[in-house]
């Protein structure tokens, strides 16, 4: 039987965890404050401590040194409802075993506790990692972002190469900057470059440097990015764009910590940590012979995947609040509930970067006032997930997002619809594609889909406004779109 101490000021959570873990055969004690928990530890030495961060009085993490003294072999599992990079960094700094974000699934808690007890014999009191910084623009409270924060906090103090993957606009460079800022190299250079922005003919000299006149005596030595990052970190964005011949040299630079500039055969030692990023499928590139498998494994020692915005829509409010932080001397904008609801209903192929630009656009139109759905930029036609039938000659007014007719039609809209339906029926009839009893259903599916897409386009992606125009409630519209 193992001993478990739960420190949480929410009585319901303490009771639920006690019932869960007691049923698993553990001896469980519950405390609502740091002071009460320390008193319990004086006569009850726990094997596992479930520790809430925000407590009345003292902060839970601040008391960890005292818990380490009273229960040096205890595995500490941190619990918080306010997860961010700062909390993740403090958790790793304090040597916690794991990090759980509320609300959590009780089965997950049981699994983490079981793992902590299983590994307990190998757990030694962790040495504190000094000097960590949480200065980062990464924002989020959802589980996908908590996972990223924990990964950053774990890998930052090491020297391991990191490969950050994810769609465009998910914050790969921000993650790289956070890793460097929390590493022992933080006082040394962080050199960032996008390989895709470099011409193929100069990538090698840009990365490794160039020596001219080595055999004539008039030597010109230009340092490459790897040498400029000596002692620090280099961030290689879009690493999948590196040409094959340069991949060999990069692999050697990582493995042997030395580079050979273009124009010379003399190698130079460099001490640089490599963080790479890509939005490409490197596995597919390897299969097609475009990327070296050995370089991939050397870069991907510690992988971090940045989540799409679509998987963390609960972070919208905190992201928008972050983007709306007023500049010095600027007026603060107010966020309306309708604006936030519209953001939730909108498609974000550009992820957080696109959201940031949309909020900046809306802030400009609102001129310091309340942000409303009509302040959002219109949805770009080529970014929609399904094609629209509106002619390309029809421009969109960026202020009210209503279509501006290019010219008067030769026939009425109703006549055009009737003619289109007639042509559609004739085409199916001729091809024999109209299955018995399904013609009406096929037409209704086609018409409803087209109608919904057109109205959503003309309301700048605002599904709430589109539902009002269609005479439907938003849930009904959402269901039709899913179908």
N, C-alpha and C positions, 0 to 999 in steps of 0.2 A: 504493500500500500504506500503510495506517494503522498507527500504533503504539498498542498497548493494554497497560496495566499492570493486573494483577489482584492485589489485596491481600486475601488470605483465609488464615486459619490452618488451615482444613480442607483437607487434601491432595486429597481426592477431588473437592471442588468446584473447587479450582484446576486440577486436571488436566482435568476435564470442560469447564470454560470455555476453557482453552487449546486443547483439541482442537477445540471448536466454532468458535472465532474464527480459529484457524489455518487450518481448512478453508475459511473465507471469504476467505482471502488476506491476513490481517493479521499483523503482527509482534507477538508476544505475549511478555510477561515476567510471571513470577509471583513474588510475595513473600509470606512468612508473618508478617511483623511490620512495624510502621511504620519501624523503623530500617533494615531490609533494603530496603524500598520507597524510602526517601529516598536510599539509596546507589545504587540502580538509576537514579533520576531524575537523578543527577549526570552520567550518560553516555547516558541513554536518555530522551528527552523524549516523554512519551506524548500522544497526541491524546485518548484516553479513559482514565479511571481507574475501574475497578470496585473499590469500597472497602467492605470489611466494617466494621461498627461495633465489635463486641466482639472485641478481639484481645488476645493475651497482652502484658502491658506497657501501652503507650499505647493509648488509645481512638482509633479511626480518625478520627472527626470532629474530635477535638482537634488532629490533625496537618494538617488541611486548609489553614491559612494557609501552612504550609511547602511543601505541594504546589503551592499557588497561586504561590508565589515561584519554584519550580523549573520549573513547567509552567503558566504563567499562562493559556494558551488551552485547557487540557484541560477536557473535559466530565467531571464527576464523577457517577458513578452509584452511589448508596449501596445496599448490600445488608445486610439484617439478618434474624435469626430472632426478634428480640424487639421487633417493631414496636409502638409506642404513640404517643400524641399528642406526648409529649416528644421522641421520636426524630424524628417528622415535623417538629416545630417547629425542632429543631436542624438538620435537613437543609436546610430552607428558609433558615434564618438563615445557614448556611454557603454558600448559593448553589449547591447541588447541582442537576444537570440533571434527575435522576429518582431514584426511590426504589423498590427492589424488596424484597419480603418472601419469605424462604425458608420452605418449599421453593418454588422458582420453576420455571416451564417454560422449557427452554432456547431454544425458539423465541421466547418473549417476550423473553429476554435479547438474542438476536440482533437482534430488531426494535428494541429500545430503543437498542442500540449503533449500528445503522444510522441511526436517527433522530438520535442525538447527532452522528454524523459528518456527516450531511446538513446539520444546523443549525449546525455548528461555526463556519462563517464568520461567523455572526451572533451567536455567543456571546461576550459580554464578561465578564471577571471580575466576579461579582456583588458589589454593595456589601452589607456585612453589615447585617442588620436588627437593631437593638439593642433590648434591653429586652423580648424576647418571654417570655411566661410560659406554662408548660404546666399550670397549676393547673386541672384539669378532672376531672369525674366520669365522663367517657367512657372505657369500658374495652373492650378487644378486641384480638385478635392475628390475626384472619382477614383475608383479602384485602378483603372488603367494608368492614371497619372501617379498614383501612390506607388505602383510597381516601378515606374520609371524613376521616381525620387529615390526609392530604396536601392535600385540598381546603381544610380549615380553615387549615392552615399557609400555603397560598398566598394565600387571600383576606383573611386577618385584617389584614395590614399596609396593605391598600388601604382605600378608602372606598366600594367598590362595594356597592349593594344586593344582598342575598342572599335567595333563596327556598329554604326547607328543606321538603322534602316527605317523606312517609312515613306509615305506619300509626300509629294511636294507641299510645303506649307505647314508641316506638322511640328516644326521646331527642332530639327536635327542640329543646327548650328548652336542654338541656345543650350541644348543638352551638352554639346562639346565644350562650350564655354563654362558651363557649370562644373563639368568634370575637372577642367584645368584650374578653375578658381578654388576648388576644394582639394587640390593635390599639393604635394610638397614642392611642385614646380611653379606654384602660383606667382612667385616673384620673378620668374624668368619669362621669356617671350612666349606669346601664343600667336603663331603665324597661321592665318587662314587663307585658303585659296579654293576656288571652284575649278576643278580640272576641265570641266566642260567649257569654261570661258577662255581657256588657253588654246592657241592654235597648235595643231598637232606637231608642227615643225619646231616649236619652241618649248614643248612640255619638258623634254629632257633637260635642257639648259636651265629652265626656270626652277626645276626641282633640285638639280645637282650642281648648278653653277657652270661657268664657262671660262676657260683659260685660253686667251689668244696670245700668239707670238711666243709660245714656249720654246720654239726652236730657232727664233730669230734674235732673241734677247730683249725685245720690246714687249714685255709681258703685261697683259691686262687681265686681271683676275676679278671676275664678278661672282660673288657668292650666290648660291642658290637658296631656295626657301628652306631646305633641310638644314643647311649650315647656319642660316639666320636664326633658326629655331633651336640652335644648340643649347642644351641645358633646360629647354622648355618643352613645348608641345607644338606639333603641327597638325592642323585639321585639314584633311583632304576631302572636300565635298565632291560628289559625283565621281567617286573613285572608279566606277565602272567604265569611265570614258578614257582611262589611261591606255595608250597604245601598247601592244604586246611586247615590243622591244624595251619599253620603259618599265614594264611590269617586272622584268628580270632584275633590273638595277634596283628597283624599289624593294623587292624581296631581299636582295643582298644587303641593302642599307638597314633593313629592320633586323635581319638575322645577325649580321656582323658589326652593326653600328659603325659603318664606314661608307663613304661615298667616293665616287670618282668623277670629278667634273668633266664636262665635254672639252676635248682638246688636250687632255693630258692623261697619262697612265698612272699617275701618282694618286694613291688613295688618301683620304683624310678621315680621321675619327670624328664621329658626331655622337652626342648623347641626346637623343630626342625621343619623346613619346609620340606615337602615331595614333591619331583618332581619325577614322575614315567614315564616310557616310555615302549612302546611295538610295535612290528611289527605284532603281532597277532590280530585276530578279537576277542576282549574280549566279544562282544555280542554273538558270537557263543560259546565261552567257558562258558558263563553264561548259555546258553540254554542247554549245555551238562553237566552242573553241575560241571564244573571244576574251576569256578571262582565265588566268592560270589558277588551277585548283590549289596549288601549294601557296600562292599569295593569298588566296581567299582564307585558307585556314590560319595563315599567319596574322591576317588582319582581324579575323573573327574570333579572337581568343575570348573576348567578353562581348557578346552581342546585346544590343539594346534596340528594341523596336518601338518607335514612336507611334502612339495610337492615332487613328483618324478622328477628326472632330465628330463624325457621326456616331462613334462609339462612346463619346463622353459629353453628350448634349447637356447633362446635368451641370457641367462646368460653364455653361454659357453665361450665367449671371455673374460669376466671379471673373470670367475673362473680360466681359464688357466693362465691369467696374474697374478692372485693371487698365483697360484701354482708355477709359474716360478720366483717369487721374489727371487733374488740371495741371497744365504747365504753369510755371511761376508767373503770377499776375493775370492768368487766364480765368475766365468764368467757368464754373463747374456746370456740366450738363446734367439733366435729370432723366432717368430712365423710366419709361412707362411700361406697364404690364403688357399692353398690346404690342409694343415694340419687341419685348422679349419673347412673347408668344410667336410673333412672326419669324423671329430668328430660329425658333425651334422647328418651325414648319418648312424652313428653307433648305435647299440643297447646297452643300458646301464642298464642291470639288477641290477648291483651293485651301481647304481646312482652316487652321487658325490664322494664317496669313491673310486669306480672303476675308475672314470675319473682321480682322483688325482694320483692313482697308474699308470695309463696309461701314463699320462704326465711325471711322474718321470721316467718311463721306457724309453720313447722317449727322454727325456733330456739326459739320460745316453748314449743312442746310438748316439745321435747327437754330443756328446762331446763338448758342448758349442756352436755348430753351429746352423744353421737354422733347426727348427723342420719341418719334412716333413712326408707325410702319411706313407712312408716305415719304419719310426722309431717307429710306434705304435706296441704294442704287438699283436700277432695273437689272433683271436677270439677263445675262448674255445668252443669246440664242444658242450659240455653239456649245454652251456649258450644260444645257438641259440634258437630262438622262434619256429622253425620248424625243424624236423629231416632231416639229410642229409644221402645220400646213400653211401658216401665214406667209404670203409672198415676201421675198426679201426686199422688195421695193417699198414696203411699209415701214417708215421710221418710227421710233419710239421716243416720246417726250421724256427726258430724264427726270423731270420734276414730278409729274403726276402719273407717269408710266402708262398713259392712255395712248392707243394707236392713233396716228395721224394719217388719214386717208391720202394716198398719193394722187388719186384722180377719181372722178365719179365713175361708178361701174356702168356698163352698158345695159345690164339687166338688174332687177331687184335681187336682194340677198335671198329671199324666199325662192325665187325662180332658179337661182344658182344651185341652192340645196336640192330642189326637186330634180333638176337636170342631173346633178351628181348622183343622186340615189337611182335614177333611171338608168344611167350608164353603168352603175355598179351592179344592179340586178341583171341587166342585159349581159354583162361580162360573165357573171356567175352562171347564168342560164346557158350561155353558149358553151362554157367550159365544163358544165355538169358538176360544178363544185357546190351547189346548193343542196346540202343533205336534207331529206324530208323532215319537216318540222323544226328546222333550225334557222331558217332565213331571218326571221324577226329577231331572234336572239343575237345572231351575228351582227345585224345592223345596229341594234341597241348598244352592243359592246363597243362597236366602232364609233358610233356617234357620241356616247357618253365619255369615252376616253378622249376623243378629239376636243369635245366641248370643254371638259375639265382642264386639259392642257392649255387651250387657248385662253381661258379666263385666268388661270394661274399666271400665264405669261403677262397678261395685261394688268395684273395686280402686283407686278414685280415680285412674284413668288410668295405673296402673302396668302396663305391658304385660308386664313380666317376671313379676309376680305372676299376671296374667291367664293367661299361657301355662302356668304351673304348675297353675292350677285346671282349665284345659281339657285338660291332659295333652299339650300340644304344646311343641316348642321355640320360642324367641322368633323365630327366623328364619322358621319356618313360619307363625307367627301374623302376622308382618309381611307376608309374601307374600300371605296370604289377605286381609288388610285392603287391600293395594294393589289386588288384583283386584276 
